[in-house]
Amino acid sequence: MDFLLWIIAVVLVISGVFALLRRQVLWGIVLIIVGLLVGPGGVSVFN
């Protein structure tokens, strides 16, 4: 389960970075924050 959360977190953060590059600042910041919250290194929402 931790590996799956890590994969989801990485995808969210990468999507957030690409959103920032496309000048969608708010959406990019939201994706990066959610990715950091979901990841096993952060405060996991599922625990």
Number of C-alpha atoms within 10 A of each C-alpha: 8 12 10 11 18 18 15 17 25 17 15 22 21 16 18 24 19 14 19 17 11 10 11 13 15 11 14 22 17 15 22 22 14 19 25 20 16 23 23 20 12 13 11 16 11 10 6
